[in-house]
Amino acid sequence: GINSAEHAATVTHPLPVAFSDLLPHFLVEPDDVYIVKNKPVTLTCRSTPATQIYFKCNGEWVHQDDHLIERTVDPATGLPIMQVKIDISRQQVEKIFGLEDYWCQCVAWSTTGTQKSQKAYVRIAYLRKNFEEEPLGKEVALDQEVLLRCHPPEGVPTAEVEWMRNEEVLDPKTDPNFFITADHNLIIKQARLADTGNYTCVAKNIVARRKSSSAAVIVFVNGGWSTWATWSACSAVCGRGWQKRSRSCTNPTPLNGGTSCEGQSVQKSACTATCPVDGGWSEWSKWSACGADCTMWRSRECTQPTPGTGGKDCQGVDLQSLNCTSDACLHPLPSGVEDVALYVGMVAVALCLTLLLIVVVLVYRRKKEGLDADVADSSILTTGFQPMGIKPTKPENSHLLTIQPDLTTTTTSYQGTLRSRHDVASKFSMGNGPLLEPLPNSSHTLHNGKLPADPNDFMNRLATQTYFKTLPRDSANTSYGTFNFLGGRLTLSNTGISLLIPPEAIPRGKIYEIYLTVQSKEDLRLPLAGCQTLLSPIVSCGPPGVMLTRPVILSMDHCSDAVPENWAIQLKKQSYEGTWEDVLQMGEECASDPYYCQLEAETCRVFTEQLGRFGLVGESLSMAAAKRLKLVVFAPTYCTTLEYSIRVYCMDDTQDVLKEVMQMEKQLGGRLIDEPRVLLFKDSYHNLRLSIHDLPQALWRSKLLAGYQEIPFYHIWSGSQRSLHCTFTLERLSLSTCELTGQLCVWQLEGEGQSFSLDFNIAKDNRPLDSEFLLMDSSTPALAGPSAFQIPYLVRQKICSSLDTPCPNGADWRLLAQRLKLERHLSFFASRASPTSVILDLWEAQHFHSGNLNQLAAVMAEIGKQEAMIFLVSDGEC
């Protein structure tokens, strides 16, 4: 082996004589290497001057065929340079497994002697998968030191370790709050809130990169009380009362599961307010002497007592005068002079009255002439706006009021098919013919009738169709009627839900039987995702598929805080197949859409040309988004046992849910305790907590084991459960105890709260508050034709024809929208054939109970005055 190697590496050219005595020296020696996976490694050896070079591995010579030889000459010295390479495979290294490390060394020969290079070790690189110790998650207080341990997996070469927080590498050089120890543990010197996160230990070498499981570090802050605020003013204006002061758990605010403050946030103290003193007059002084002006005086002062502490001043005069005669007094005028003064005064008065009469006659004549124009000024408009049931007086030459129909004769509620008032016995046939008979004077009258069918019969007929099987059979929550082109209105009393069918929405010649009902949220669940919550009742109007030529307006309550930047609100509609679809995104409405929505403080108005089932769903965009909750407290009317229960309802602040709770409590025999409260419930993931305080310990005790009850956040936020309630069971120690006093508190953790005062006799039901006081709405369920609207039909048509035509100076429907504070919806109104009619529809929907026609007439007059009486301007002049 040696001889053959020598023969292979022998230099054929002899060395220069001057260098023949030099020993070889190494220009390159083999280095330690690692075999990664199955890839061979190459060892290199280069020497000068050398006659031959060969490798020896683990004490054995490498075969000559495995050497790759390259010869060159150093141009500077002329000395020969020899380079030899060999490849080492993984199999060669594994053959000596268990012995010493695999090593190789090269030997260089010259004519003078030999030289050995350093040993190069060849090792197989690897990195095991499992960490010997992984970091563990922990919760730590603010500013506390944190130690996270990490022992990386075994590997060759030894793995390097780095730490990551939330997938970002930590660098102790840039953030000195971190320190990595020699044995790879991470120390956070002082935990900050920003240090909350998922920590991972990462081990890597040339083979692989391994990550430990994540350790969640939560830095929490325990709550601390702020300083007490100043005491409030005394609750009593006079005498004994209460004052309070408060503090908040904000110094600091508890975070990340830190403990809340212990103790009371409100302190009460008795106080006594100084009572107001009303002033009183002193005695009158003596009369003064009679003066030169024939008058004498006397006075009094408001000093017995002087008014104090907000008391009333004295009423009446503090100075009196009286005519008198004396020598000092001037002599009276002769009687003839007095008579002349009297006559002059009478003549002056007569002249004034004559002038006034002339002015009145002139004004009257001018106004009378003005009535022959297209439309009179606002005073005529106001006459046209008479409330239903009062016939306005009609000037002979007023075009507007001469053609006004006698709409005021049918103010009663209309709930069904129509009959002729001339022939009450004969029923009106339900065909497609016109509903109106022409009268001799070319005006029209809507005939009024009553529904012959039983309400339950109508509900049963609806329920036979597939789509209507989910409709509630509860006729109390359903309203229906028969309508034609004159439109009408359906209302569900005490729910805030109504459907306005404007004139011309139903095509002429058609008659529709339309219903309106509110669904139970439990029976019909909406699919909600993420932070979504149901903000309104689920309302059905139908039947679906009827043809409408204009949008109807569906009004219903919502319970959002009505702050648009906090919410993404969608209108959802159920399809025939039963799936719920987003048909409108609030704030992103398109004028061509068949739906439009106006969100008011507590009410949502939906314009729709398609009847169906609707609901309003909101998705909170920040933790500031809040829902309005209505809090109502009930207790039994009478109690004969030692136990006494108080029920607290927490529900969405919409009238339909309140109505349901009121009806249920009426059946249970409950009575209302204190007035209902509204609470803003934020999307902060914090629960609602309820507790009772200040019970007289000697007379009452609570049977609740804990100090409070909680309703989980998601139960309230989803909105799918109509009314959640907690019951506090109290026990009186004696049957003779009848007076119950205390305080009931309801609050969202780290949020808003409300308190109810408990102070009543459980044996007597003499409280003025009763559940009936909240159910004041006695509106008729169905109104058809003119009785459903405040604006008379022909007056409405006249307004539309006057304002729909655009005016260059802007005195048209746009100004009406601006005056009614509806300018946000101008693009929607503009997309309609008659913008004015849609504005008036919305006004009718908003002002059904509280509409003031005089106010609307004043707005019209203001537009007229502002733009030179637009009702006197013809279309051509505009």
Buried (B, 14 or more C-beta within 10 A) or exposed (E): EEEEBBEEBEBEEEBEEEBEEBBBEBBBBBEBBBBBEEEBBEBBBBBBBBBBBBBBBBEEBBEBEEBEBEEEEEEEEEBBBBBBBBEBBBEBBEEEEEEEEBBBBBBBBBBBEBBEBEBBBBBBBBBBEEBEBBBEEBBBEBEBEBEBBBBBBBBBBEBEBBBBBEEEEBEEEEEEBBEBEEEBBBBBEEBEEEBBBBBBBBBBBEBBEBBBEBBEBBBBBBBBBBEEEEBBEBEBEEEEBEBBBBBBBEEBBBBEEBEEBEEEBBBBEEBEBEEEBBBEBEEEEEEBEBBEEBEBBEEBEBEEEEBEEEBEEBEEEEEBBEEBEEEEBEEEEEEEEEEEEEEEEEEEEEEEEEEEEEEEEEEEEEBEEBBEBBBBBBEBBBBBBBEBEEEBEEBEEBBBBEEBBBBBBBBEBBBBBBBBBEEEEEEBEEEEEEBBEEEEEEBBBBBBBEBEEEBEEBBEEBBEEEBBEBBBEEBEBBBBBBBBBBBBBBBBBBBBBBBBBBBBBBBEEBBBBBBBBBBBBEEBEBEBEEBBBBBBBBBBBBBBEBEBBBBBBBBBBBBBBBEEEBBBBBBBBBEEEEEBEEBBBBEEBEEEBEBBBBBEEBBBBBBBBBBBBBBBBBBBBEBBBBBBBBBBBBBBEEBEEEEBBBBBBBBBBBBBBBBBBBBBBBEEEBBBBBEBBEBBBBBBEBBBBBBBBEBBEEBBEBEBEEEEBBBEBEBBBBBBBBBBBBEBEBEBEEEEBBEBEBBBBBBBBBBBBBBBEBEBEBBEBEBEBEBEEBBEBEBBBBBBBBBBBBBBBBBBBBBBBBBBBEBEEEBBBBBBBBBBEBEEBBEBBBBBEBBBBBBBBBBBBBBBEEBEBEEBBBBBBBBBEBBEBBBBBEEEEB
